[in-house]
Amino acid sequence: MSFEDDEVAALPEDVIAALVQGNKIEAIKRLRAARGIGLKDAKDQVEAYVPTDPLVRARLAEARQQSRRGCLTWLGVLAAAALIVAAVLRTRG
């Protein structure tokens, strides 16, 4: 990696706050703005920080679970809607 360990340990507070909220993308955006670095470097630094902070690691895992649940919910709604449409079309045909 192209950054030093102390850079990872010294992430700005607003970057860590975004991570604690479970928002890795926002953390990367904030780090890019704060340090004037590219996307890859910011992503690498944020991802290097995550394993060092148990709270951040837990929150990001929680956010992934919620995202999966949301996707599965929408998939179920779409499947149910497709079944309803199919049933209505069968009764008309």
ZAMARKOL-504420 format. One record per atom (N, C-alpha, C, CB): residue in one letter; x, y, z. Coordinates in steps of 0.1 Angstrom, whole numbers, plus 5000, padded with zeros to 4 digits. Glycine has a CB too. Layout:
N
AXYZ
...
***
This chain:
93
M500849885000
M500050005000
M500950125000
M499150005012
S500350234995
S501250354993
S501150455004
S500850424980
F500550415016
F500450515027
F501050455039
F498950555029
E501350535048
E501950495061
E500950455071
E502850605067
D501350365080
D500450315091
D499850435099
D501050215100
D500650535102
D500250645110
D499150725103
D501450735114
E499150725089
E498050795082
E496750725084
E498450805067
V496750595085
V495550515087
V495050545101
V495850365085
A495950535111
A495550555125
A495050695127
A496750535134
A495450795119
A495050935121
A494050985111
A496351025120
L493050895108
L491950945100
L491251055106
L490950825096
P490751155099
P490051265104
P488751215112
P489651365093
E488351295122
E487151255130
E485951235122
E486951355141
D485751325112
D484451305104
D484451185095
D484251435095
V485651135091
V485751015084
V485350895093
V487250995078
I485950895105
I485650785114
I484150795118
I486450805127
A483550915119
A482150925123
A481250865112
A481751075124
A481650885099
A480950825088
A481050665089
A481450875074
L482150615092
L482350475094
L481550415105
L483850445096
V481450495116
V480650445128
V479250445124
V480950545140
Q478750525115
Q477350525110
Q477150415100
Q477050665104
G478250345097
G478050235087
G478150275073
G476750165089
N478650395070
N478650455057
N480150465051
N478050595056
K480650355046
K481950355041
K482150445029
K482350205037
I481150455020
I481350545008
I481450685012
I480050524999
E480650725022
E480750865027
E482150895033
E479650895037
A482650795041
A483950805047
A485050825036
A484250675055
I484950745026
I485950765015
I485850905008
I485750655004
K484650945006
K484451085001
K485051195010
K482951114998
R484851175023
R485351275032
R486851275033
R484751245046
L487451155032
L488851145033
L489551205020
L489250995034
R488851175009
R489451234996
R489451384998
R488551194984
A488351445003
A488251585004
A489251645014
A486751625008
A489351575025
A490251625036
A491751615032
A490051535048
R492151515024
R493551495021
R493851525007
R493951355024
G492851544998
G493151574984
G493851454977
G494051694983
I493351334980
I493951214975
I492951154965
I494351114986
G493451054957
G492550984948
G491650884954
G493450924938
L490750834946
L489750734951
L490450614956
L488850704940
K491350554949
K492050434953
K492750444966
K492950384942
D493550554968
D494250574980
D493250594992
D495150704979
A492250674990
A491250695001
A490550565004
A490150794996
K490150484994
K489550354997
K490550265004
K489150284984
D491750255000
D492750175007
D492950215021
D494050174999
Q493050345024
Q493250385038
Q492050355046
Q493450545038
V490850375041
V489650345049
V489550195052
V488350395041
E489750115041
E489749975043
E490849925053
E489849905030
A491949985053
A492949945062
A492649985077
A494350015058
Y491850095078
Y491450135092
Y490350045098
Y490950275091
V489449995090
V488349925095
V488649805104
V487549865083
P489649725101
P489949615110
P490549655123
P490949515103
T491049775124
T491749825136
T490749875146
T492749935133
D489449895142
D488449955151
D487249865153
D487950095146
P487149795164
P486049695165
P484649755164
P486149635179
L484449875168
L483149945167
L482749965152
L483050075175
V483750015145
V483550045131
V483249905123
V484750115124
R484049805127
R483949675120
R482549625123
R484949575126
A482049635135
A480649585138
A479649665131
A480449595153
R479749795131
R478749885124
R478649855109
R479050025127
L479749835103
L479749805089
L479149675086
L481249815083
A479449575094
A478849445093
A477249455094
A479349345103
E476849535104
E475449555106
E474849625094
E475249645119
A475449725089
A474949795077
A474849705065
A475849915073
R475849615063
R475749515052
R474549425054
R477049425052
Q474249375066
Q473149295069
Q471849365066
Q473149245084
Q471749495070
Q470449565067
Q470249585052
Q470549705074
S471349605045
S471249625031
S470849495024
S472649665025
R471349385029
R470849255023
R469449235026
R471749145029
R468949265038
R467549245042
R466649335033
R467349275056
G467149455031
G466349545022
G466249495008
G466949685022
C467349445003
C467349384989
C466349264988
C468749344985
L466449174998
L465649064998
L464149105000
L465948965010
T463849205007
T462449255009
T461949294996
T462349365019
W462749374989
W462249434976
W462149314965
W463249534970
L463049224966
L462949104957
L461649034960
L464149014959
G461249014972
G460048944976
G458849024971
G459948924991
V458849154973
V457749244968
V457549234953
V457949394972
L458749234946
L458649224931
L458149084927
L460049254925
A458548984933
A458048844930
A456548834933
A458848744938
A456148894944
A454648884947
A453848964936
A454448944961
A454449084932
A453749164922
A453649084909
A454449294921
A454749014906
A454748944893
A453748824894
A456148884890
L453648764905
L452648654906
L451148714905
L452748584920
I450948824911
I449648884910
I449348924896
I449549014919
V450248984889
V450049024875
V449748904867
V451249104870
A450548794869
A450348664861
A448948614864
A451448564865
A448548614877
A447148564880
A446148644873
A446948554895
V446248774874
V445248864867
V445148834852
V445549014870
L446348824846
L446348804832
L445748664828
L447848804827
R445948564836
R445348434834
R443848434835
R445948334844
T443348514844
T441848514846
T441248594834
T441448584859
R441948684828
R441448764817
R441548684804
R442148894816
G442448594803
G442748524791
G441948404789
G444248494789
***
